[in-house]
């Protein structure tokens, strides 16, 4: 999972990109980078760490030009090394590219490129996409590439590259700096675009545009490319036929995206309110009793507020979050996740002591930090501890860019090891919840059902991590290759709930 941004039509392109990347920093904390084009030069800066700490004023001064692309990275293929930081650059014909998502045929693309004597320098799956695009452009003509050349090259690339992704790219077409933004054929990963005066902008989330005072124009369509140039009307091209309905990732709405982002014309905040209300209705049917509703910050706050209103219970902030702590889910090292949790949350004893507490959280993926959180609550003298999750159980790996791509790291699989496609029926989910609650030493555990999630969610979605229905097919061989990449460097069991709980 990563954040991308691009801008064309301003002399402050690098500086504005730096500001915009900080608005999507929640999408990746491992590395960051900015690249520009200035006449015939293609400067770039890539660093490890957060944007505000890693990219200096001197770096920005070294990036002239009226077009820029930027990136913040959390790796789901490859590692968090500087060599894998983006944006990436290809010398022929001169392209900067930043990417968010996952290519499910990464290994096949590498072999294909090697057969053309193209050898990769990174373990980042953006590189084979960039190389394929560059090769397709160079096959059209050696120099002086046109917008029509780029459209042809993108169509050919989209036929070969499979997965869930969005890109921004900067290159010169028809002698003019051109910003390209495009999405995969099912629109799994988000991308939006907008304007600021004469400038055009594109990003993973609308918050990047908000940070600059830009006006949101809308979403980039599934399988669509936009060509944006200063002083010209946008050119929109469909790269592939609409073979099936779009399938935007619902986990973006549940956890990853900022609540103030607009995705598909709806705020993420509104989506989380709806999911919280749906969960409240299911809790009422189950007869879960509590004195107070407390969110596990920060993502779950909107859902917890809506849930409390629906149930007529007081809503309280029971945890104080260290604002300088990062997002534990997107930290690759399990021991670091646990260490960060101790710094991240501090409980307010008066909100827990003697009460039946209903905790609300967005999801349970690995469960590595959850046990510690429950222990914290118990230590504050809570009379009962219930946990409500405003998403269904994560039972299936994600191969599309969320870092949960192996079955053994999914906590719920310890209690339902072989779920059928479609997810669990209500009886199976209740049995799994009861077993999981005993392990966590909870009085009850309640997940939102897939049925209730769909009732609360307006429109198409990819929810493969919940129901096992993958909109982009991933065959057994590709699954093995993706899972093997993710397992490299891991201590067996270290990232799973089973290890933490001593199962």
C-alpha positions in Angstrom: 0.0 0.0 0.0 1.4 3.3 -1.1 0.5 6.9 -1.8 1.0 8.7 -5.1 0.8 12.3 -6.3 1.5 14.2 -9.5 1.2 17.8 -10.6 1.8 19.7 -13.8 1.6 23.4 -14.6 3.4 25.2 -11.8 6.9 26.5 -11.1 6.5 25.1 -7.5 5.9 21.6 -8.6 8.4 19.9 -6.2 7.5 22.0 -3.2 3.8 21.4 -3.7 4.4 17.6 -4.2 6.3 17.6 -0.9 3.3 19.1 0.9 0.8 16.8 -0.8 2.8 13.7 0.1 2.5 14.6 3.8 -1.3 14.5 3.3 -1.1 10.8 2.2 1.8 9.8 4.6 -0.6 7.4 6.3 -0.4 5.2 3.2 3.3 4.5 3.6 6.1 5.3 6.1 9.1 3.3 4.8 10.3 5.7 2.1 9.4 8.7 0.0 10.5 10.4 -3.2 9.9 13.3 -5.6 10.9 13.5 -9.3 10.7 16.4 -11.8 11.4 17.2 -15.4 13.2 20.4 -16.3 13.7 20.8 -20.0 16.1 17.9 -20.8 16.9 16.9 -17.2 15.1 14.4 -15.0 16.2 15.0 -11.4 14.8 13.0 -8.5 15.3 12.6 -4.7 14.5 9.3 -2.9 14.9 8.8 0.8 14.0 6.4 3.6 11.6 7.5 6.2 8.9 10.2 6.5 8.5 13.0 4.1 8.9 15.8 6.7 12.0 14.3 8.1 13.7 13.0 5.0 13.2 15.5 2.2 15.0 18.8 2.9 14.8 22.3 1.5 18.0 21.7 -0.3 16.5 18.6 -1.9 13.5 20.6 -3.1 15.9 23.3 -4.6 17.5 20.5 -6.6 14.2 19.6 -8.3 13.3 22.4 -10.8 10.6 22.0 -13.3 6.8 22.6 -13.8 5.9 18.9 -13.5 6.5 16.5 -10.6 5.5 13.1 -9.3 5.9 11.8 -5.8 5.5 8.7 -3.7 5.3 7.4 -0.2 5.9 3.7 0.2 4.9 0.7 2.2 6.2 -2.4 0.5 4.0 -5.4 -0.3 6.5 -6.8 -2.9 10.2 -6.4 -2.2 11.5 -4.8 0.9 11.8 -1.3 2.5 15.2 -0.6 1.0 16.3 2.7 -0.5 16.9 1.0 -3.9 13.1 0.1 -4.0 12.0 3.7 -3.2 9.9 5.5 -5.8 9.4 7.3 -8.1 11.5 5.2 -10.5 13.1 6.4 -13.7 13.7 4.8 -17.1 16.2 6.6 -19.4 14.6 5.7 -22.7 12.6 7.7 -23.5 12.8 9.4 -20.1 9.9 8.5 -17.8 9.4 9.0 -14.0 6.7 6.7 -12.6 5.1 6.1 -9.2 2.8 3.2 -8.4 0.3 2.1 -5.7 -0.9 -1.5 -5.6 0.3 -5.0 -6.5 1.2 -6.7 -9.7 0.0 -10.4 -9.4 2.2 -11.5 -12.4 5.4 -9.8 -11.2 7.5 -12.9 -11.5 6.2 -13.5 -15.1 7.0 -9.9 -16.0 10.5 -10.2 -14.7 11.1 -13.3 -16.8 9.6 -11.6 -19.9 11.8 -8.5 -19.5 14.9 -10.7 -19.0 14.1 -12.4 -22.3 14.4 -8.9 -23.9 17.7 -8.3 -22.0 16.1 -5.9 -19.6 17.4 -6.6 -16.1 15.8 -5.0 -13.1 17.6 -3.0 -10.4 15.0 -3.2 -7.7 12.6 -5.7 -6.0 9.8 -3.2 -6.5 6.9 -4.3 -8.7 6.6 -0.7 -10.2 9.8 -1.3 -12.1 8.6 -4.0 -14.5 5.5 -1.9 -15.2 7.7 1.1 -16.0 10.1 -1.0 -18.1 7.2 -2.5 -20.1 5.7 0.9 -20.7 9.1 2.3 -21.8 9.7 -0.6 -24.2 6.3 -0.1 -25.7 7.0 3.6 -26.2 10.4 2.9 -27.8 8.8 0.3 -30.2 6.7 3.2 -31.6 9.6 5.5 -32.4 13.1 6.3 -31.1 12.3 9.9 -30.0 9.8 12.6 -30.3 7.0 10.6 -28.7 3.4 11.8 -29.0 0.3 11.4 -26.9 -1.0 8.8 -29.3 2.3 6.8 -28.8 1.7 6.9 -25.1 -1.9 5.8 -25.4 -0.8 2.9 -27.6 2.0 2.0 -25.1 -0.3 2.1 -22.1 -2.9 -0.1 -23.9 -0.2 -2.7 -24.6 1.1 -2.5 -21.1 -2.3 -2.9 -19.5 -2.8 -6.1 -21.6 0.4 -7.5 -20.2 0.4 -6.2 -16.6 -2.1 -7.9 -14.3 -3.1 -6.8 -10.8 -4.6 -3.9 -8.8 -2.7 -0.6 -9.2 -2.8 3.1 -10.0 0.1 5.1 -11.4 1.2 8.6 -12.0 3.9 9.2 -14.6 5.8 12.3 -15.9 7.3 12.4 -19.4 7.5 14.6 -22.5 4.9 14.1 -25.2 4.6 16.2 -28.3 7.4 18.3 -26.8 5.4 19.2 -23.7 5.7 17.9 -20.1 2.8 15.6 -19.6 1.3 14.1 -16.4 -0.3 10.7 -16.9 -2.6 9.1 -14.2 -4.2 5.7 -14.8 -5.9 2.8 -12.9 -6.1 -0.9 -13.3 -9.0 -2.4 -15.3 -11.2 -3.1 -12.2 -10.3 0.1 -10.4 -9.3 -1.7 -7.2 -6.8 1.0 -6.1 -8.0 4.6 -5.9 -6.9 7.6 -8.0 -8.4 11.1 -8.2 -7.6 14.3 -10.1 -8.3 18.0 -9.8 -7.2 21.5 -10.7 -5.5 24.4 -9.0 -5.6 27.5 -11.2 -3.8 26.4 -14.4 -2.3 23.3 -12.8 -3.6 19.8 -12.9 -3.1 17.3 -10.0 -3.6 13.6 -9.4 -3.3 11.5 -6.2 -4.3 8.4 -4.4 -6.7 10.4 -2.2 -8.5 13.7 -2.3 -6.8 14.9 0.9 -3.6 15.5 -1.1 -5.5 18.0 -3.2 -7.2 19.5 -0.2 -3.8 20.2 1.4 -3.0 22.5 -1.6 -6.4 24.1 -1.8 -7.1 22.4 -5.2 -10.5 21.6 -6.5 -11.4 17.9 -6.9 -12.6 17.0 -10.4 -13.4 13.4 -9.6 -12.1 9.8 -9.7 -10.1 8.3 -12.5 -12.2 5.6 -14.0 -11.4 1.9 -13.9 -9.1 1.1 -16.8 -8.8 4.8 -17.7 -5.9 7.1 -18.3 -5.8 10.8 -18.1 -3.2 12.9 -20.0 -2.8 16.3 -18.3 -0.8 19.2 -19.8 -0.5 22.9 -18.8 -2.9 25.1 -20.7 -4.7 22.2 -22.4 -8.0 20.4 -21.8 -7.5 16.9 -20.1 -7.5 14.0 -22.5 -9.3 10.9 -21.2 -8.7 7.5 -22.8 -10.2 4.1 -21.9 -7.2 1.6 -22.0 -9.2 -1.6 -21.9 -12.8 -2.6 -22.4 -15.2 -2.7 -19.5 -15.1 -6.5 -19.1 -16.8 -6.4 -15.6 -18.0 -4.0 -13.0 -15.4 -1.9 -11.1 -14.3 -3.4 -7.8 -12.8 -0.7 -5.6 -11.2 -2.0 -2.4 -13.5 -1.8 0.6 -10.6 -2.1 3.0 -9.6 1.4 1.8 -12.9 2.6 3.3 -12.5 0.5 6.5 -9.0 1.3 7.4 -6.5 2.8 4.9 -8.0 5.9 3.6 -8.3 9.1 5.6 -11.8 9.7 6.8 -11.9 13.1 5.1 -11.1 11.6 1.7 -13.7 11.5 -1.0 -13.7 8.2 -2.9 -16.3 7.5 -5.5 -18.1 10.7 -4.6 -18.6 9.7 -0.9 -16.5 10.5 2.1 -14.8 7.7 3.9 -16.2 9.2 7.1 -19.7 8.6 5.8 -18.9 5.0 4.9 -17.5 4.3 8.4 -20.6 5.8 10.0 -22.8 3.5 7.9 -20.7 0.5 8.9 -20.9 1.4 12.6 -24.7 1.7 12.4 -24.9 -1.7 10.7 -22.7 -3.3 13.4 -24.9 -1.7 16.1 -28.0 -3.3 14.7 -26.3 -6.7 14.8 -25.1 -6.2 18.3 -28.7 -5.3 19.4 -29.9 -8.6 17.9 -27.3 -10.5 19.8 -28.1 -8.8 23.1 -24.5 -7.6 23.9 -24.8 -5.4 27.0 -22.4 -2.5 27.8 -22.1 0.7 29.8 -19.8 2.6 27.5 -18.5 2.6 23.9 -14.8 3.3 23.4 -12.9 3.3 20.1 -9.4 1.9 19.6 -8.0 5.0 17.9 -7.9 6.5 15.4 -9.6 4.8 12.4 -12.5 3.4 14.4 -13.8 6.7 15.8 -16.6 7.4 13.3 -17.9 3.9 13.4 -17.8 3.9 17.2 -19.7 7.2 17.4 -22.4 5.9 15.1 -22.6 2.6 16.9 -23.0 4.4 20.3 -25.7 6.7 18.9 -27.6 3.7 17.5 -27.5 1.8 20.8 -28.1 4.8 23.0 -24.9 4.3 24.9 -22.3 7.0 26.0 -19.3 7.4 23.7 -16.0 8.0 25.5 -12.4 8.4 24.5 -10.6 5.8 26.7 -7.2 5.9 25.1 -4.8 8.8 24.5 -2.8 8.3 21.4 0.7 9.5 20.9 0.4 11.6 17.8 4.1 10.9 16.9 3.6 7.2 16.7 3.1 5.6 13.3 0.4 3.2 12.1 1.2 -0.2 13.5 -0.5 -2.2 10.8 1.8 -0.9 8.1 5.0 -1.6 10.0 6.6 -4.6 8.5 8.5 -5.9 11.6 6.1 -7.6 14.1 8.4 -6.8 17.1 8.3 -3.1 16.1 4.5 -3.2 15.9 4.3 -4.4 19.5 6.9 -1.9 20.7 5.1 1.0 18.9 1.8 0.0 20.5 3.3 0.5 24.0 4.2 4.1 22.9 1.0 4.6 20.9 -1.9 4.1 23.4 -2.2 5.1 27.0 -5.5 4.3 28.8 -7.6 6.7 30.9 -8.5 4.5 33.9 -11.6 6.4 34.9 -13.3 5.5 31.6 -12.8 1.8 32.2 -12.9 1.1 35.9 -16.0 -0.8 37.0 -17.7 -0.6 33.6 -18.8 -3.0 30.9 -16.7 -1.7 28.1 -17.6 -2.1 24.4 -14.4 -1.6 22.4 -14.7 -0.8 18.7 -12.0 -1.5 16.1 -11.8 -1.6 12.3 -10.5 -5.1 11.7 -8.3 -7.9 13.1 -5.6 -9.0 10.7 -2.7 -10.5 12.6 -3.9 -9.9 16.1 -0.4 -9.1 17.3 -1.2 -5.8 18.9 -4.8 -6.7 20.0 -3.8 -9.0 22.9 -1.8 -6.1 24.4 -4.7 -3.7 24.0 -7.1 -6.0 25.8 -4.6 -6.5 28.6 -4.3 -2.8 29.0 -8.1 -2.5 29.3 -8.3 -5.4 31.8 -5.6 -3.7 33.9 -7.8 -0.6 34.2 -10.4 -2.5 36.2 -13.1 -3.0 33.5 -15.9 -5.2 34.7 -16.4 -6.7 31.3 -14.7 -6.3 27.9 -16.5 -6.7 24.7 -15.0 -6.1 21.3 -16.9 -5.1 18.1 -15.3 -5.1 14.7 -17.0 -3.0 12.0 -15.7 -5.4 9.2 -16.1 -9.1 8.7 -13.4 -11.6 9.6 -10.3 -11.4 7.5 -10.1 -15.0 6.2 -8.4 -14.7 2.9 -5.1 -13.2 1.8 -5.0 -9.9 -0.2 -2.9 -10.1 -3.4 -3.8 -6.6 -4.5 -1.6 -4.4 -2.3 -2.7 -4.7 1.3 -0.1 -6.4 3.5 -1.9 -9.6 4.4 -0.9 -11.9 1.6 -0.2 -15.2 3.4 -2.9 -17.3 5.1 -0.8 -18.1 8.2 -0.6 -14.5 9.3 -4.4 -14.1 9.4 -5.6 -14.5 13.0 -9.1 -15.6 12.2 -7.7 -18.6 10.3 -6.6 -20.1 13.6 -10.3 -20.7 14.3 -11.6 -21.3 10.8 -8.6 -22.8 8.9 -10.4 -23.6 5.6 -13.3 -21.2 4.9 -15.3 -21.6 1.8 -15.5 -18.9 -0.9 -18.1 -16.4 0.1 -16.9 -16.3 3.7 -18.6 -17.7 6.8 -22.4 -18.1 7.3 -23.8 -16.6 10.4 -23.6 -19.8 12.4 -19.9 -20.4 11.4 -19.0 -16.8 12.2 -20.6 -17.0 15.6 -18.7 -20.2 16.5 -15.4 -18.6 15.3 -16.1 -15.5 17.3 -16.7 -17.5 20.5 -13.5 -19.5 20.1 -11.5 -16.3 19.3 -13.0 -14.4 22.2 -11.9 -17.2 24.6 -8.4 -17.0 23.3 -8.3 -13.2 23.7 -9.9 -13.4 27.2 -12.9 -11.3 26.0 -16.4 -11.4 27.3 -17.6 -11.3 23.7 -16.3 -10.7 20.2 -18.6 -9.5 17.4 -17.7 -9.0 13.7 -19.9 -7.3 11.2 -21.3 -9.9 8.8 -20.6 -9.8 5.1 -24.4 -9.5 4.5 -24.6 -6.4 6.8 -21.5 -4.9 5.2 -23.0 -5.1 1.8 -26.3 -3.6 3.0 -24.3 -0.6 4.4 -22.1 -0.3 1.4 -23.5 1.5 -1.6 -22.0 0.2 -4.8 -19.6 -2.4 -6.2 -16.5 -3.5 -4.2 -13.6 -5.9 -3.8 -14.0 -7.6 -0.4 -11.8 -10.7 -1.3 -10.1 -10.6 2.1 -13.5 -11.2 3.7 -15.4 -13.4 1.2 -12.6 -15.0 -0.9 -14.1 -13.7 -4.2 -11.2 -12.3 -6.1 -12.2 -9.9 -8.9 -8.8 -10.4 -10.6 -8.1 -14.1 -10.7 -4.9 -15.3 -9.0 -4.0 -18.8 -9.9 -2.1 -21.2 -7.6 1.3 -20.6 -9.0 1.0 -16.8 -8.7 -0.2 -17.2 -5.1 2.9 -19.3 -4.3 5.2 -16.7 -5.8 3.5 -13.8 -3.9 3.5 -15.7 -0.6 7.1 -16.7 -1.1 8.1 -13.1 -1.6 6.3 -12.0 1.6 7.8 -14.8 3.7 11.4 -13.9 2.9 13.0 -12.5 6.1 10.2 -13.4 8.4 10.7 -15.6 11.5 8.2 -18.4 11.1 5.0 -17.6 13.0 6.3 -14.3 14.2 3.7 -12.2 12.4 0.8 -14.4 13.4 -1.7 -14.3 16.3 -0.9 -18.0 17.0 2.7 -17.1 18.0 1.6 -14.1 20.2 -1.1 -16.1 22.0 1.1 -19.1 22.4 -1.3 -21.4 20.6 
